[in-house]
Amino acid sequence: MTLPAFFAREGRELMLEGVALNEIVARFGSPTYVYSRAAITAAFAAYRDGLGNYPGLICYAVKANSNLAVLDCLARLGAGFDIVSGGELQRVLRAGGLAKRVIFSGVGKTDAEIEAALGANIRCFNIESEAEIEKIAAAARRLGVVAPVSLRINPDVDPLTHPYIATGMKESKFGIAHADAIALYRKAKAFEELEVVGIDCHIGSQMLDEEPLIESLDRLLDLVDSLAAEGIALSHIDLGGGLGVRYRDEQSVAISEFVATVTKRIARWQALRRDTSAIELLLEPGRSIVANAGVLLTQVEYLKCGSKNFAVVDAAMNDLLRPALYDAWHDIVPLGAPGHGAQKRVWDVVGPVCESGDWLAHDRELEIAPGDALGILSAGAYAMVMASNYNSRGRAAEVMVDGGNCYLVRARETIDDLLLGEARLPM
Ligand SMILES: *Cc1c(COP(=O)(O)O)cnc(C)c1O
């Protein structure tokens, strides 16, 4: 098994950026999420390298991992942010992100969220329906401002991924049907409270092939031409996120090569147009920035052997939902030498939650003893953000390593945190 970048073995010890992960368990307890600043920085740099001199903005999809330190790290690198709620907007601003680099996606933006985003003066709303055009225009009128908008178009391209994370097909709840695009651009253009600035799509996640994205790009560029012919000039094209990562043995798309392919294709299209004003490229990567920058540390509590062997660990589906939700694979590795009396067997790694769906891995050969610590790899994206308090379990701590240093970036939840806001009956 190959470890993700910035992970290494020193003897039996698993290190992340030179910090022994066993020491993090000793210091901060278990379960704990750990993120590598260097890995996040490298993934972001790959996107930027791909852009080269082409005008563009990499808008990190906050929902993949919204910890303030992760956002802070990306804000310092000059990232933009793709948000899907008012809460994510607040996180970006509190992490030092610039509103001028925020784009707001999502099918269900409320009046309060739209007004907060207008008040903050974000860069653009990605509109997902006809009704949303009216809702944003009305909010802008109330506030006496002009809202910059883009329409999220459903290119109806199959991303060839898990059905729960395919978002760009005709049957999807997301985006505006390709066939309705022109009519809705005309409609948006007619509102003086709206400034139509862009076009976007986001067709799915964990895509291991660039072909569906290139096909979507071509479909959007065709629309940009048709719109230009009607006098609707767009200044950016946003291809969404969705590049896949290696969880097990997947061959992921090389980020900078992919981005360079996209910019070259746009430049070629541009060269054939009469309109020479450059169109800016926006991307909304989430998973490919953070997934392999994170690891969930957990400890073995019990070993139960029988017709099936179970390793019961202290992390559970409430900490990492992806196996239960998507049947997802995460590599699991020991953090150090096996403890006294370790047994080498094939284990189902499960949590203590009272659900048969509470599993983290099936059929893994591991040599382990109770008390041993394990690392669940590729846990930087869609992991802590989906954590819950099911079974009244406090959410895990989060730590960021940076060179030889490590920082607690979210304290483990206590029972008082869990009960905050709850009350008994008055009598
Ligand atoms: C989730 C999401 C993304 C990020 O997708 P990844 O697969 O994590 O890169 C980008 N844009 C929108 C609109 C999303 O909903």
The ligand as a Tripos MOL2 file, in Angstrom:
@<TRIPOS>MOLECULE
LIG
   15    15     1     0     0
SMALL
NO_CHARGES

@<TRIPOS>ATOM
      1 C1        -19.5020   19.6620   -3.5100 C.3       1 LIG1
      2 C2        -19.3290   20.7020   -4.5270 C.ar      1 LIG1
      3 C3        -18.0650   20.9750   -5.0540 C.ar      1 LIG1
      4 C4        -16.8190   20.2170   -4.6620 C.3       1 LIG1
      5 O1        -16.8260   18.9190   -5.1740 O.3       1 LIG1
      6 P1        -15.5400   17.9730   -4.9560 P.3       1 LIG1
      7 O2        -15.9520   16.7030   -5.5560 O.co2     1 LIG1
      8 O3        -15.3160   17.8750   -3.4990 O.co2     1 LIG1
      9 O4        -14.4050   18.6080   -5.6630 O.co2     1 LIG1
     10 C5        -17.9550   21.9970   -5.9670 C.ar      1 LIG1
     11 N1        -19.0430   22.7110   -6.3560 N.ar      1 LIG1
     12 C6        -20.2720   22.4730   -5.8730 C.ar      1 LIG1
     13 C7        -21.4100   23.2920   -6.3340 C.3       1 LIG1
     14 C8        -20.4590   21.4560   -4.9500 C.ar      1 LIG1
     15 O5        -21.6870   21.2320   -4.4780 O.3       1 LIG1
@<TRIPOS>BOND
     1     1     2 1
     2     2     3 ar
     3     2    14 ar
     4     3     4 1
     5     3    10 ar
     6     4     5 1
     7     5     6 1
     8     6     7 2
     9     6     8 1
    10     6     9 1
    11    10    11 ar
    12    11    12 ar
    13    12    13 1
    14    12    14 ar
    15    14    15 1
@<TRIPOS>SUBSTRUCTURE
     1 LIG1         1 GROUP 0 **** ****
